[in-house]
Amino acid sequence: MQFQFNSDSSVMGTDNVAERIENQVRHKLARFEDRLTRLEVHVSDENARKGGADDKTCLIEARPRGGKPLGVTEHASDIDTAARKAANVLAQRLERHFGKSEKHKHEPRPDKVL
């Protein structure tokens, strides 16, 4: 599974943010790794240096094999919390997505014998 991290300039000032977020997201979504082709994480600070509550944003987009991308966005007061919340919500969505596809798979119809 490919992992892509994107951020704005105000977020990259912190130590090892890309590495921390990648480890956190990969750990949470590890059980889906073989069913995903790529994860894209976008983090940003909506009002940069001004500060404020819940101004950090984390958007995670997962690309299932042979399916449409699924994305979630979460806000928090710090990037790590926003990423953790987004990864949790995405894990729930992926569970539903893959659970539904498994539920709707049908066994091949046996040949009719006359």
Summary of the structure (lengths in Angstrom):
residues: 114
radius of gyration: 18.0
end to end distance: 47.9
largest distance: 77.0
contacts: 307
relative contact order: 0.18
helix: 40%
strand: 28%
